[in-house]
């Protein structure tokens, strides 16, 4: 087996390992079943997997050549692009994650982190001022008892 193919397999294995850890975090913690379908995060996750697991190692396979003077720089650039793409994707997936599932009248509504209007958070109860980093919380909305005039 050539060193080029060996590098490809190592890069592929590390990429799969890293993306698997993030997929568990995404699908078990942030978007538990059936929220990933309800919110529509599956397409973004598939794009993230394609870029980080398929394109990264393939670019490494194309660039890798024994004795190449700029090999380390080329591979470093590929890995940096891969890490930046992963970070960008994870950031946006985290920003759109559901933080509360609210039962209101006769239906459930999903409140995402990027839908929270932070200017009015001071007026909210203490428990609702900071969204959880883990799974979404189930809460219920209650009717207003005072009508503001």
N, C-alpha and C positions, 0 to 999 in steps of 0.2 A: 504494500500500500504506500503510495507516495505521500510526502509530507503535505502536499496541497490538499489531498483528500482527507488526511488525518486532521488537518487544521479545520476543514469544513465540518467534519463530524463533531469536533470539540466545540466549535462555535455554535453549531446547531443544537447540541446538547445543552450548553449553557443558556442559550436563548430560550429553549423550551422550558428549562427549569425555572428561569426568572418569570416568564410569562405565565407559567402554571401557578406560581405563588400569587401573582397578581389576579389571575382569574378566580382563584379560590376567594381572595379578598373581595372581588367585585361581585361574584355570584352567590356567595354565602353570607357575607357581612353587609355590603352596601345595597345590593339589589336581590334580596331573597326571592325565591319563587312565589308568586308569578309577577313580581314587580319589574323584572327585566323585560318582560314582554309588554307590560302595561306602559312603561316609560319609553320603550323603544331603544334600549341601549345596545341591543345585540349587533346592529350594523356597525356601530362605532368600535365595539370590541373586536369584531371580525377584521376590520380595517387595521386595528392595532396589532392583532396577531399576524396578519399578512405582512405588515411592514417589519415587525421586529423578529419574526421567526423565519420568514421566507426570504425577504429581500436582504436583510443583514448578512446571513451566512452565504447567500448566493453572490453578493458583491465581494465578500471575502474570498470566495472560491475563484472568482474572475481575476482579482487583483493579486492573489498570492502567487509568488514565483521565487524559488530559492535563489539566493544571491542578489536579489534586487536591492539596490542602494536605498530606495525610499520605501521599502516594504513596511517598516515599523510605523512610519508617518501615515502611509495609506491605510493601514489597518486601524491605527489610532483614530483617524478621521471617520472611518466607517463605524467604529464602535461609538464614537461621540455622537454621530448622527443617529445611531440606533438608540442610545440612551436618551438623547433629547426628544426623539419622537415618542419614546415610551413615557417620558416625563410629561410631555405635552398632552398625550392621550389620557394618561391617568389623572392629570389635573382637571381636565374637562369632564371626565367621567365622575370624578369626585364632586365637582361643582354642581352637577346635575342630579346627584343622588337624592332619593327621597329621605327626608328627615322625620316627617310626621305623616301618619295615615289618619285622617280626621273623619270621624263619623258625624255627618251633618244631616239632620232630619231623617232621610231614608236612604242615604248613599254614603259611600266612602270616597273621600277625595285625597289625592296624593299631593303633598306639599314638598316641592324640591328645595334644595338648599339655595339655588340661584333665583328662586321666586320670593325669597324672604326680603321684605323691605326693611332694611336695617335702621332707618331713621326712626321708626316707631317701636323698636325693640325695647326701649326703656319703659314704655307703657305696658308691656306684656308682663305676665307673672314671672317670677324669678326662674321657674323651671323651664320656661319657654324662651328665655333670652339667649341661651346658647344652644344651638342644635348639637345633637350627639354625633360623635364620629363613627359610632357603630351602627347597628341595624336601626331602621326607622321605628319610632315609638307610635303606639296606637293611642289616640286620644279622641275625645268627643267634644264637639262644640255645643255650647248651651245657648239658649235663647237669651236675648237681652231683657233684663227686667226693668231698666230705665230707658225711656226714650229721650234722647238728647234733643233739646229744642233750641 
